[in-house]
Amino acid sequence: MIAPQTMTTTAPADPATLSSLLRQHSFMRFWLTRLAGTAGNQILMVAVGWQMYDLTGRAWDLGLVGLYQFVPALLLTLVAGQVADRLHRGRIVAACMVLQGLVALILVLATEGHWAGRWLLLAVSVLLGVARAFQMPAQQALLPLLVAPAQLPRAMAFSSGALEIAVIGGPALGGLIFVAGATAVYATCVALFALASMLAMRMRYEHVPPPPEPVSVQTMLAGVGFIWDRKVVLGAIALDLFAVLLGGAVALLPIYAKDILHTGPWGLGLLRAAPAVGALVMSVVLARWPLERRVGGRMLWAVALFGVATVVFGFSQSLALSILALAVTGAADMVSVVVRQTLVQLQTPDAMRGRVSAVSSIFIGASNQLGEFRAGSMAALIGPVGAVVGTVLVALGWVRLFPALARYDRIQ
């Protein structure tokens, strides 16, 4: 379906500055691909959720939309990691963008034809989950091929900035476009995914097909074994899982906004945007001044700061203080994300990056999904304040469980 291309490496010999990174065409296409694709996905999720609730009026169905995306992503992730290690990663990302664009096109036709119903929205949610399963490992494993190793921390931070811009602006843009109707929103998504797929196809890097080997359970689980044998990588990946799992507060924001801070939907919107704004600011800082020394210890300090800021948010009864605390959580989390992703990619040989990234994406998905469930259930048992205070203990525990991570110095 996609014509083969001759790939050449575009990373410069001296990647010492941010300006040299911005001059790399393949990296900038990657950045724009992530920006357009994430914005399209965010807008699409706003529209699907709104349309589902408009059709059924049941919060349960909104939960099913998320579940129907998460389950195929979970089931297919190990297979997707194997695919990312065998095939051209740029083309995998492009194909995933095409699939999401087709979903948006189906929703355009269904909305215009008045046959968009509950089961159609759940069915396309499954397709979006399939696209996510293959896109995440390929996308994470692609970036190290586009820049020199010394430039990777800066590139990770700058790339994460594109994600945060899309997370902040996507839902707002989708809400504005929704004034013109659901069809206009879905058509916008079609255009964004088409742009993302074309940009992904134009990324250039040297793709060397791996030697043929039979696909087996052992080869698909090789990423799990690789992470288990390397405690620095295991500690970095697991740290994010337990920090968000035990301290995430996003799922409880409606409770805080209404019952504790006594604000309306506008206040809830500010609370939801605050972590992304903090993360965006920190991504710009790290792109300009990347961390070079004592990165393991700084990652743990960032997680501890995430926990302290979450505790402040948990006890705050001021909207301004709560917004500030959530912005700090986003900034601290960005430090952890950039260090973790860079460390994992540099510690992993290219032949294994897809499978290792697949395992990492399972941890990320589990922390977000299970973290929301944990926060909700704990809030029901002990109240919302007590449900958000576990992350500081995670950071302290990781110093003892993974001393090599705490002592890890240079990220290159």
Buried (B, 14 or more C-beta within 10 A) or exposed (E): EBEEBEBEEBBBEEBEEBEBBEEBEBBBBBBBBBBBBBBBBBBBBBBBBBBBBEBBEEEEBBEBBBEBBBBBBBEBBBBBBBBBBBBBBBBBBBBBBBBBBBBBBBBBEBBBEEEBBBEBBBEBBBBBBBBBBBBBBBBBBBBBBBBBBBBBBBBBBBBBBBBBBBBBBBBBBBBEBBEEEBBBBBBBBBEBBBBBBBBBBBBBBEBEEEEEEEEEEEBBBBBBEBBEEBBBBBBBBBBBBBBBBBBBBBBBBEBBBBEBBEBEEEBBBBBBBBBBBBBBBBBBBBBEEBBEEBBBBBBBBBBBBBBBBBBBBBEBEEBEBBBBBBBBBBBBBBBBBBBBBBBBBBBBEEEBBBBBBBBBBBBBBBBBBBBBEBBBEBBEEEEBBEBBBBBBBBBBEBBEBBEEBBEBEEBB
